[in-house]
Amino acid sequence: MQIEPGQIAVLTGGGTGIGRALVRQLAAAGVHVAMCDVSAAHMAESRDEALAGAPAGTRVSCHVADVGQEAQVLAFRHAVLAEHPVGHIHLLFNNAGTAGGGAFVNGSRADWERTFNVDWFGVYFCARAFLPMLVAGPGGCIVNTSSVNGFWASLGPDTPHTAYSAAKFAVKGFTEALITDLRVNAPHVQAVLVMPGHV
């Protein structure tokens, strides 16, 4: 799918890192961006940087949401629909992620589940929430960020990395399966898997 001015992109984890870089690149191309993150302050910095390099009329909006909580994802979707009443989007970047929950054997269950919920269920919840808006449009793409740890479930022989790796393997498998699912059921929508190294 080709990026074009005037398209609408939804992006999670837009406050820092890869997410901030994506917001800047999309806005520079004239794409309207609706981002979410858990930090309003970080998103404000991303928005200001993005708009400084964007064509006039480009919109970049910020929404505080924890993607590991489905109710917050649905509230984010409602806000996007209100901002963009055309009823569809062109791009969905499931980028938000967090580290933690390393050891399954003797680590904190709360830490493990928090990491897994953001890194896997965040992708699932956002895909469920926004895929109908991609399907409703003329063509779209869902971009899911996994990790090198979706190939290699380790940081080394002595460092457990269980929750993060399990979640990123799930994102990889889901996206690969979704490619076929979309080809059969919504061929105008694509799925793309991104496997970054350590950032």
Residue, then its C-alpha position, 0 to 999 in steps of 0.5 A: m500500500q502506498i502512503e499518500p497525503g490525506q490518509i488517516a493513520v491510527l498508531t499506538g505507542g506514539g509517545t517515544g521511540i519507534g512510535r514517535a519516529l512513525v508519527r513524524q514520518l507519517a505527518a511529514a507525508g501529509v497523513h493525519v495521525a491519531m495516536c495513543d500512549v500512556s503518557a500525555a506529555h510524551m505524546a505532546e512532544s511527538r505531536d509538536e515535532a511531527l507538526a513542525g515538519a508536516p504540510a499545512g492542514t495535517r492533523v495529529s491528535c493525542h489520546v491517553a490509552d493503555v492498549g492492554q485495557e480493552a475499554q480504553v482501546l474502545a474509547f480511543r476508537h470512539a474518539v477517532l471516529a468522532e475526529h474522522p467522521v468518514g468512518h474509515i482509516h487507511l493505516l493501523f500501526n500496532n506499535a505499543g510495547t513494554a518490557g518486564g515480566g522476565a521470569f515465569v518460574n519465580g517472577s511476579r505474576a502481575d508483572w508478567e501479565r502486564t507485559f503480556n497484556v500490552d505486547w500481545f493483547g494490545v495488538y489483539f484489542c486494537a486489531r479487533a477495534f479498528l479492523p472494521m474501519l480498515v475494511a470500510g475504506p478503499g484499501g488499508c494496511i495493519v502493521n504489527t510490531s513484533s521483535v527479534n525476540g519473536f524469533w529468538a526467545s532469549l536475551g542470553p542463556d542466563t536472562p529469562h525474557t518469558a512474557y515479552s518473548a511469548a507475546k512477540f511470538a504471538v504477534k508474529g503468528f497472528t500477523e502471518a495468519l492474518i495475511t491469509d485471513l485478509r486475502v480471503n475475507a478482505p483482500h483490499v486490506q493488507a497485513v505487515l509484520v515488523m521485527p525490529g532489533h533491540v531499540 
